[in-house]
Amino acid sequence: MILELEDVIDDIAHRHKNDSARLSALANFAKLQLEHYGLPGVRGGTGGELCAPGIGRSKDWDVAYEFAGKFRLLVSLKSLWKNASGTVPNRIDDLMGEAANIQQLAPEVVIGYILLFDTAADSRRREDGLLWADFFERAVKKIAIRGAPLWNQGLLEASWFILINSGAPKGSRIVDPDKTAIQGPAFFKDLLRKLHRENPQFRSLGRHWNCRSCVKGLHTGTCAWLAEPRTLHQRLS
């Protein structure tokens, strides 16, 4: 995973800060990871952002999975490259607001956030001496706890905080590769476990719960998913 992610970070670092597709490579990476762990049909990335309705307004999400006409999984990608002290507080409020906006309309949706934080933006907080990167990561972890009995709107199902150094040589911009290599798979597996928990109808569909044709009863022969050896349960175990 780390080698592929380093390539993604290199691509992002070389793009202009105002490039609207700057994080597309990261969205493609997230799609591939979700597919690897057993969830085909994920949309987003170079295919474009996806607009999901909320109680107050619609919002574009970077990666999304739909099932039976509804968004069931949404992933947002955020990056911070400068002025952490002036950006982090507002970014935390934005994350919670975005989540609550859609949860009020669709409480069953599973939401994850991937956050890139460049060390060039970092500094120490006056209040406690913590680096803003550490404060931000801890703050996001505190709200990435949605699940019984805490179904509060504004909480997230999972988060992945990636600390990078944009000024480092190509291929070595991830600050802590070992930590990232552990937390990345955990993030995607956690999202899929919670997706399965929030959508118990998947269980009744057996091994081919992801097949839209099976869901709609459109198959005339054997479903190709029945021959797939690595099911969601196997990939998450």
BELLINGI-V79157 format. One record per residue. NEAR is the number of other C-alpha atoms within 12 Angstrom. Layout:
near=NEAR
near=NEAR
//
This chain:
near=22
near=25
near=19
near=23
near=31
near=32
near=23
near=30
near=39
near=27
near=26
near=33
near=34
near=20
near=18
near=13
near=16
near=12
near=13
near=16
near=24
near=27
near=38
near=30
near=32
near=37
near=38
near=32
near=35
near=43
near=32
near=26
near=28
near=38
near=26
near=24
near=29
near=34
near=39
near=28
near=23
near=35
near=33
near=34
near=29
near=21
near=18
near=22
near=27
near=26
near=24
near=33
near=24
near=23
near=19
near=16
near=18
near=16
near=23
near=22
near=35
near=39
near=43
near=41
near=37
near=27
near=30
near=18
near=11
near=21
near=33
near=36
near=47
near=49
near=48
near=41
near=37
near=31
near=34
near=36
near=29
near=22
near=23
near=29
near=24
near=17
near=23
near=33
near=21
near=16
near=26
near=31
near=19
near=20
near=34
near=30
near=25
near=34
near=45
near=32
near=26
near=36
near=33
near=22
near=21
near=23
near=29
near=31
near=41
near=45
near=49
near=48
near=44
near=40
near=36
near=38
near=38
near=31
near=29
near=23
near=26
near=28
near=24
near=19
near=20
near=11
near=10
near=11
near=13
near=17
near=23
near=32
near=38
near=24
near=27
near=37
near=28
near=19
near=24
near=33
near=27
near=20
near=31
near=34
near=26
near=34
near=27
near=12
near=7
near=15
near=23
near=22
near=30
near=31
near=38
near=44
near=45
near=38
near=40
near=39
near=38
near=39
near=35
near=36
near=31
near=30
near=20
near=18
near=17
near=21
near=23
near=24
near=32
near=35
near=28
near=20
near=23
near=16
near=18
near=27
near=23
near=18
near=24
near=33
near=28
near=25
near=34
near=40
near=33
near=32
near=43
near=41
near=30
near=30
near=38
near=29
near=22
near=26
near=26
near=16
near=17
near=28
near=19
near=14
near=22
near=19
near=25
near=30
near=33
near=35
near=29
near=23
near=20
near=25
near=22
near=15
near=14
near=12
near=15
near=10
near=11
near=15
near=22
near=18
near=25
near=18
near=11
near=19
near=14
near=20
near=26
near=31
near=22
near=15
near=23
near=25
near=15
//
